[in-house]
Structure formats: C-alpha cells, structure tokens
Amino acid sequence: MKDRRDVIDQFHGLHASGSFVMPNPWDLGSARVLAQLGFKALATTSSGFAWTLGRSDNEVTLDEVLAHLCALAAAVDVPVNADFEGGFAVDPQGVATNVSLATQTGVAGLSIEDSSGDPADPLFGFDLAVDRIVAARQAIDESGSRVLLTGRSEGFVCGRPDIDETIRRLRAYAEAGADCLYAPGIGLEHVSAVVEAVSPKPVNLLVNKPFTTVVEATALGVRRISVGGTLARAAWGGWLDAAREIAQEGTFGAFTDLPNVDRLLGT
C-alpha cells in the first residue's frame, strides 16, 4: 500500500532538478498502462476525461472531477497531478474551498488556471487571478498535505497571446505561492524567457504537437513536460479511422497489429 506522504515527496523531488515527462491519462486503464511504461508521474486531463462522459472540455462538474481524481490516484503508485481547471469557482474563497476538497482525493499536485470562460474577457483580472492563487496556496497549507501547486496562465490558449503579460502573471503566481508555473500554448521561442522569469521555480511545458523533443526542452530549462488531452485525441483518432472505415467502406482493415489490452493491464 503506497504511503501518500511518500508519493507527494516523490513528486516534489521530481521538480527539484532535471526534467521529466508527465503524460495525461483520461481513465483508469490508460493511467495504469502509462505507469507500467515507466513514467514517474501522471496528470489528469480535463478535456480527455470530459470526452469519456460525452461532453466537451469544462463541462464536467466538481463532484465528477473529485470522484475521478480519487479513482485515478488510487489506481497507480506514481504521483498524479490534477488538472483542476479554474478551481470550479471565481471568487478566491470558493477556490480555497474546492482546493481543500481536492487535497483529500490522493493527488500529489493540482493546477489552477486564470481563464474566465468569457470569450469577451477570457482572462480573470490580474489582481483577482493572483488572489485565487493565494487562496489555493493557503488551502493547501492549511490541509497539511504539501500538495504541489501549479499556477497556469492561459493567454496563449484563449486568444490573448501576449508573452509580456503572461510572464507578469506567472511571476506574480510564483510570488503568491505557486510551486510550478505553466503557460500552455507557448512555443519554443518563449520558453527560455519564461524559465528565466520564474527561476528557480520549475516550469511545465505543454507539448501537443511535434514541435520539440524531451532533450531540446530540457536544454531550455524545462523541468516538466505534459501533453494535455493530446494522448486522448490520438486514441480517438485511431478509433475514428477504424469506425469510419467500417461505416463507409464495410471493411475492417484497421483491425491489424492491435495490442493485447488484457496483457497490458496485467489481467
């Protein structure tokens, strides 16, 4: 039986030096296989999980996410980081309340993002965004869990690709208590500036297309690499190709060289 304190210590240790890839499973089976492949940590994906429920990203309830976190964290022995979206609240006190609940699920880390969901004004105001990180930090500290907090700035994925503003926000989140900083959607041309701006705190890089390698990202100072919903999309891509062939051609050419899933899962 894994000791949760040891798992959280392991997760903090991974952020201390070097770099590691933290892929994103979308269900228990994909989590178990990724752990068996030797990845040292995993992260949930809000989009990948939503798709398993037949919904779009950001359409899953807090209770559903908390149950998912409990199940996934219990399914593997490696640390699990929670994509906790915007904390399922706008006001800092609501974020604090929900982060407290998340710290009880068994996850070793969680992220809080600053996207508002409003297309006309897609980022929370600067002061509110910082206060939300402060609230998350306080909730984690009061829990005594040492869950690792990642502060995310979403400008590059919600229509506000301003690197100066992104760096301003990430620095503020670092000062507010975030242990790791993350700006999904930035390209290699911005990585070094982000790493330098928040140093010595670690930076997470999203790789959702083949624009870099682990070696290249590590050389730029990236500590942690995740893939978001991209592994789930790759799985959906193979499934759709096979299903469309059957529907449109009446043939089954995709049913070759398939994995023995029972063997992968050890069942």
Secondary structure as UniProt FT lines:
FT   HELIX           4..14
FT   TURN            15..16
FT   STRAND          20..21
FT   HELIX           28..36
FT   TURN            37..38
FT   STRAND          42..43
FT   HELIX           46..52
FT   TURN            53..54
FT   TURN            57..58
FT   HELIX           62..75
FT   STRAND          80..83
FT   TURN            85..88
FT   HELIX           92..102
FT   TURN            103..106
FT   STRAND          109..113
FT   TURN            119..120
FT   HELIX           126..143
FT   STRAND          148..152
FT   HELIX           155..157
FT   TURN            158..159
FT   HELIX           163..175
FT   TURN            176..177
FT   STRAND          180..182
FT   TURN            184..185
FT   HELIX           188..198
FT   TURN            199..200
FT   STRAND          203..206
FT   HELIX           214..219
FT   TURN            220..221
FT   STRAND          224..226
FT   TURN            228..229
FT   HELIX           230..249
FT   TURN            253..254
FT   HELIX           261..265
//
